[in-house]
Amino acid sequence: MGWIQRLNEGLARTRAALSRSLSHLLTQGPDPAVLEELEATLLAADLGARTVGRLLERLCEEVRSTGQPERGHILATLKHTLLEVLQIRQSEPIERLITNGPKPFVILAVGVNGVGKTTTVAKLAQRLKQAGLTPLLVAADTFRAAAIEQLEMWGKRIGVDVIRHQQGGDPSAVVFDGIAAAKARGCDAVLIDTAGRLHTKTNLMEELKKVKRVLARELPGAPHEVLLVLDGTVGQNALSQAKLFHEAVGVTGIALTKLDGTARGGVVVAIAEELKLPVRLIGIGETADDLQDFDARAFADALFGQGES
């Protein structure tokens, strides 16, 4: 199954809810109750209040100018409005960022536990290797032994070296060793997996700030990418997480996981609209090939259905 088909299937619940509301709009006309239903559906998909307001405004303009528009016109209006938000947040492939950036290019992956951060980092390392680059994995989530072991397992599977310390160690010390190893080995990229919570009372954000300071000291300009990994199934909570991490460590890109099977996939739009951050990657399954570059048009097609633009 191609990744676009998996994306379509993943957003099927969101798309079905929108389709029902649009059907009511077409059969009953744009009376306040129907528009309120559509607004509720769009908000339930976690598109965000700002984007929903813009979509409804455009839709009302369409109704005023054409009377009772056909379904195709409505979908085209909604999709075009969505693309206006998403396309300016679509980034170039991450391989190109690394190739054109400093060497080693340091990616600091952050996010709460359970979002798929370790898996995302490993899948990205596999992608880079397949592109002819030499990545290095750094297991800086020293809180969880499982995270270290998982990253080591991935490293063996894909043939990528992993720098690690023992569980409970200082994350900054692992990062220090990782940068030293990357310089010595001539690596193209360093991918750092960090904790989503800590075993001490130290504030997580303060620990991440310390990691950033060590990176900047050992390699001026690093980290070159602070990649926030978010779980697409948690909706507006993902937006809240994004705001917190962005304020603390200066997020530069988003990777959104678990888009396969969520009814709240519109959170991609809310993040792009409110935080003005590029969406780098989306995860739509468990295999390495399921980590894909974000494609605004493919996403809009999956949300509203293909055939209109």
C-alpha positions, -999 to +999 in steps of 0.1 A: +000+000+000+014+034-010+019+060+017-007+083+002-032+056+004-023+050+040-027+087+047-061+086+030-071+057+052-056+072+083-077+104+079-108+085+068-126+092+101-119+129+099-129+130+062-162+110+069-173+135+096-166+164+073-185+148+045-216+143+066-217+179+076-212+190+040-240+168+029-263+186+054-251+219+041-260+209+005-294+195+013-306+221+039-287+252+028-265+274+048-288+281+077-272+289+111-278+254+125-261+237+096-231+261+096-228+256+134-227+218+128-200+223+101-180+245+125-183+219+153-171+192+129-141+213+118-132+221+154-136+184+164-110+176+137-087+200+156-081+223+126-079+252+151-103+281+158-083+305+135-084+282+105-120+272+111-130+308+111-112+314+079-128+283+062-163+294+072-157+329+061-146+317+026-175+293+025-200+320+033-185+342+006-189+313-019-226+309-009-232+347-013-216+348-047-230+317-062-263+311-044-263+274-036-229+261-047-223+225-058-204+201-036-174+203-058-173+241-054-175+239-017-147+213-014-126+233-038-131+264-016-123+246+016-092+229+001-078+260-015-081+279+018-064+250+037-036+249+012-030+286+017-022+278+053-002+246+047+019+252+017+038+281+033+047+257+061+058+228+039+095+224+041+121+210+017+131+173+023+152+170+054+179+152+034+183+184+014+185+205+046+213+182+058+232+181+025+231+219+022+238+226+059+268+224+082+286+191+088+278+173+111+242+185+109+227+181+144+190+172+149+177+174+185+145+155+187+122+166+216+087+158+228+069+140+256+071+103+262+048+081+241+047+102+210+070+079+190+101+100+193+127+072+195+111+054+165+109+086+145+146+093+151+156+058+141+134+059+109+149+092+100+184+077+104+174+049+080+162+074+055+194+094+057+215+062+052+194+052+022+201+087+008+238+080+010+244+100+041+262+089+073+241+094+104+249+088+140+223+081+167+227+094+202+207+079+230+202+109+253+170+096+268+188+082+298+156+081+319+143+050+301+164+019+296+138+008+271+146+039+249+183+031+249+177-005+241+152+004+214+176+028+197+204+002+199+181-024+183+173+000+155+209+009+150+219-028+146+190-033+122+198-004+099+236-004+103+239+029+121+262+035+151+247+045+184+263+065+212+250+056+246+256+057+283+240+037+311+205+044+323+204+073+347+234+090+332+237+127+324+220+134+290+244+162+283+274+139+288+260+115+262+255+144+238+291+156+244+304+121+235+281+120+205+294+152+190+330+141+196+323+108+178+305+125+149+335+148+143+360+119+146+341+097+122+331+123+097+294+118+101+269+139+080+242+140+107+238+135+144+203+125+155+197+129+193+169+112+211+159+130+243+138+122+273+101+131+276+104+131+313+132+127+339+140+104+368+150+134+389+130+164+400+150+185+375+127+203+351+126+187+317+128+219+298+158+230+319+175+198+311+169+203+274+182+238+276+214+224+292+217+199+263+214+228+238+241+247+256+265+218+255+257+213+218+264+250+210+296+249+230+310+218+213+297+227+178+289+263+172+255+267+156+242+234+168+216+221+171+207+230+135+172+215+138+151+212+170+125+186+158+094+184+179+077+150+177+040+151+183+013+125+185-015+133+160-041+115+180-041+139+209-054+168+190-052+202+207-029+187+234-003+184+207-007+222+200-003+229+237+029+207+238+042+225+208+038+259+224+056+248+256+086+232+238+088+261+214+090+286+242+116+266+260+140+254+233+130+271+201+115+244+179+124+247+142+103+218+128+075+194+135+072+156+130+036+144+135+032+107+142+002+083+144-019+099+117-031+065+107-065+061+123-071+094+140-102+116+138-082+146+148-057+149+120-065+185+114-040+194+142-014+197+115-032+228+103-036+243+137+001+240+144+011+254+110-014+283+114-007+293+150+030+285+155+042+293+120+065+263+122+073+240+092+058+205+093+088+184+082+076+148+086+044+128+092+042+092+104+014+070+091+024+036+102+050+014+119+075+007+092+105+029+082+088+038+049+058+053+068+079+083+079+073+107+050+079+143+041+048+164+047+030+171+015+004+199+018-017+189-012-017+152-004-029+161+031-056+184+019-068+156-005-069+131+023-088+155+045-115+167+020-113+140-007-094+139-040-106+154-072-111+190-061-083+216-058 
